[in-house]
Amino acid sequence: MPRPRRPNAKDRSRKPVDVPTVLVRRTTLARAVDCTEGFIRMLNDRGTGPTPIRIEGSRLVLYDFAEAISWFKRNASTPAA
């Protein structure tokens, strides 16, 4: 259990770093996770894949790279031994 903070103590905790989001296309994401574009499209059609960002009035579909990579890490199956 953490110690209670003194009321006049200075806050020394680390603040989150402001990192700008990197948006990538489906082809770049597929190359990064070593799968096909069709597989990522299939995940989106099922509603189970990383969340796409759709551009209004365009067919362009982008992904937040860090969020998509973390989604694949969370949902990756373990390799067969």
VEXPA-608995 format. One record per residue (C-alpha): residue in one letter; x, y, z. Coordinates in steps of 0.001 Angstrom, whole numbers, plus 500000, padded with zeros to 6 digits. Layout:
BEGIN
(A, (X, Y, Z));
...
***
This chain:
BEGIN
(M, (500000, 500000, 500000));
(P, (501452, 503393, 499056));
(R, (502360, 505896, 501689));
(P, (499963, 508810, 502108));
(R, (501146, 512014, 500465));
(R, (502006, 515030, 502504));
(P, (499571, 517863, 501687));
(N, (502316, 520390, 500847));
(A, (504598, 517999, 498944));
(K, (505564, 518776, 495352));
(D, (504143, 516371, 492719));
(R, (507103, 514480, 491202));
(S, (505144, 511964, 489133));
(R, (505921, 511662, 485435));
(K, (503510, 513315, 483082));
(P, (502435, 511502, 479904));
(V, (504456, 512464, 476860));
(D, (502539, 514301, 474168));
(V, (503311, 512160, 471140));
(P, (501465, 513060, 467955));
(T, (499396, 510271, 466462));
(V, (500733, 508607, 463342));
(L, (498049, 507659, 460858));
(V, (498898, 504921, 458373));
(R, (497113, 503243, 455488));
(R, (496070, 499617, 455507));
(T, (499048, 498609, 453297));
(T, (501589, 500066, 455728));
(L, (499873, 498441, 458701));
(A, (499791, 495083, 456901));
(R, (503532, 495286, 456207));
(A, (504253, 496246, 459827));
(V, (502394, 493249, 461293));
(D, (503376, 490870, 458463));
(C, (499902, 489997, 457216));
(T, (497812, 490781, 454146));
(E, (495552, 493745, 453539));
(G, (492697, 491314, 453025));
(F, (493159, 489932, 456533));
(I, (492907, 493409, 458060));
(R, (489881, 494166, 455862));
(M, (488272, 490912, 457027));
(L, (488848, 491878, 460681));
(N, (487169, 495233, 460055));
(D, (484225, 493621, 458270));
(R, (483713, 491340, 461275));
(G, (484056, 494296, 463622));
(T, (486891, 492695, 465570));
(G, (489985, 494434, 464200));
(P, (491751, 497646, 465123));
(T, (489499, 500689, 464888));
(P, (489702, 502351, 461458));
(I, (489479, 506090, 460948));
(R, (487323, 506851, 457916));
(I, (487750, 510126, 456062));
(E, (484397, 511762, 455276));
(G, (483594, 511798, 451552));
(S, (486529, 509548, 450685));
(R, (487275, 505867, 450397));
(L, (490464, 506362, 452378));
(V, (490748, 504286, 455574));
(L, (493488, 505164, 458051));
(Y, (494632, 503605, 461311));
(D, (496301, 505070, 464374));
(F, (499579, 503140, 464178));
(A, (500272, 502865, 467924));
(E, (496688, 501843, 468712));
(A, (496632, 499229, 465915));
(I, (499958, 497705, 466977));
(S, (498788, 497507, 470593));
(W, (495549, 495849, 469382));
(F, (497559, 493189, 467535));
(K, (499788, 492627, 470584));
(R, (496745, 492167, 472844));
(N, (494950, 489830, 470452));
(A, (497839, 487854, 468991));
(S, (497567, 484110, 469340));
(T, (500496, 482243, 470797));
(P, (502557, 480312, 468242));
(A, (502171, 476554, 468155));
(A, (505030, 474688, 469792));
***
